[in-house]
Amino acid sequence: MAVDKEGGNDQKFFSRCSKMPLVCLSDFEAYAKKHLPKATWDYFAAGADDSCTRDDNLRAFKRIRLRPRMLHDVSVIDTKTTILGTEISFPVGIAPTGFHRLAWPNGEKSTAKAAEAMDICYIASTYATCSMEETVAAAPAGFRWFQLYIHQKRSASVQLVRRAEALGFRAVVLTVDVPYSGKRRDDIRNDFHLPQHMSVKNLEGVFEDQDRSEYGLPANSMESRLGWEDIGWLQRLTRLPIVLKGILTKEDAELAVRHGVQGIIVSNHGGRQLDGVPASIDALVEIKETVQDKVEVYLDGGVRTGTDVLKALALGAKCVFIGRPALWGLTYKGEEGLQELLQILKDEFRLSMALTGCRNTSEIGRHLVQSSRL
């Protein structure tokens, strides 16, 4: 391609590219990588250490093969399901991720609006750049759970739970895999910090007199002494259902059931904590076999297509949650971009259901997966 002195042909080429439709989640990823500042992209994309687990989350889905059934009447497809008794339009929700204003000026408010419009669950993060009050005001009819980190300063966590309950959040999602933050090399190289005009809004005023160099809060402020007895402490604090996020083994799944939680999110934190653990979809099988139907089981990590959603449901997940892709959708066009991304995922899931002979989510089961590939 000839390029004139002003680079006009290059500009025309990139203009055409920017107008090309985004047709899959990978397109949104490419857009976000191109348009976000490098330090922000690196923060969103980061995995721990060598990022083996982050990358394996995606590869593991690709290893799974499906066994479609033919000659089923799939003229009508129902994608709806329920989680903890609430109906959602399809079995995908938005996982808790921090700092949405790095992707779009209205941040978590736009995320909440998109989730409300799509009639799905949004798990709002403790590490949000909009407060939970702002999020609720932006999407008052939305279906929300609240993700909780327990800090050494327990009073802060107590207040978060009480605020969430008063605001109508319908569950507390306790993240259990972060006694300390994982080592994310690019964040260290970039000396990543929140911009001055942003903060962890839910915890404003809590750590005012302390250094806030670790993702907007003091280093090592998490409660590293957290134990199973603290599930009882949380249950005494709130009437809301409790979901544990970050379970990867059958032993911990058994303990979760024994301690009376209502749900488990099989998750390796997007590969951002301990590198070298199983991909979430690989850990799902033993956990579902262990808990059966005693609690609901969900999954996050590596979901990029509607077929991925189908595979997770076939292996026992009730619903999946997406993290990084939600940030890509926000980067593209805010609320509108995230809705567009979610609609693509919903349409892909519906098509995958039809092509495997499933008319509703209750017909999705283990029979759809080639067992020799597990």
JODA-V590532 format. One line per field, one symbol per residue. ss: DSSP state (~ for helix, > for strand, _ for the rest). psi: psi as a letter, one per 30 degrees, with the letter a starting at -180 (. if undefined). burial: + if it has 16 or more other C-alpha atoms within 10 Angstrom, else -. Layout:
# JODA-V590532
ss: ???
psi: ???
burial: ???
This chain:
# JODA-V590532
ss: _______~~~~~~~~~~~~_____~~~~~~~~~~~__~~~~~~~~______~~~~~~~~~~~~__>___________>__>>>__>>>___>>>_____~~~____~~~~~~~~~~~~__>>>>_______~~~~~~~____>>>>>>__>__~~~~~~~~~~~~~____>>>>>_________~~~~~___________~~~__________>__>____>______~~~~~~~~~___>>>>>>>__~~~~~~~~~____>>>>__~~~________~~~~~~~~~~~~____>>>>>_____~~~~~~~~~____>>>>_~~~~~~~~~~~~~~~~~~~~~~~~~~~~~~~~____>~~~__~~~>_~~~_
psi: kkkleggeeeeeefeeeffkkjfleeeeeeeeeefkkeeeeeeefklkcfgeeeefeeeeeffkklikklhkjhfkkjflakkhfkklflhkljljllhfffekefbfeeeeeeeeefhlkkjkkehlgkleeeeeeeifgljklkkkkkleieeeeeeeeeeeeffgkflkjjkggiflkljjeeeeefhklkleglljefgkfeheglkhfjhflkkhfljfgklfffeeeeefflfkkkkkkgkfleeeeeeeeegglflkjjkghggfdjkgllkefefeeeeeeefbgelkklkljfjfleeeeeeeeegfkellkkdeeeeeeeeehbeeeeeeeeeeeeeeeeeeeefggkflfffkafffkjffg.
burial: ---------------------+-++-+++-+++--+--+++++++++++-++++++++-++--+-+-+-----+--+++++-+----+++++++++++++++++-+++++++++++-+++++++++++++++--++-+++-++++++++++----+++-++-+++-+++++++++++++-+++++++----+++----+++++--------+--+++---+++-------+--++--+-+++++++++++-++--++--+++++++++++++++++++++++++++++-++---++++++++++++++++++++++++++++++++++++++-+++++++++-+++-+++++++-++++++--+++-++-----
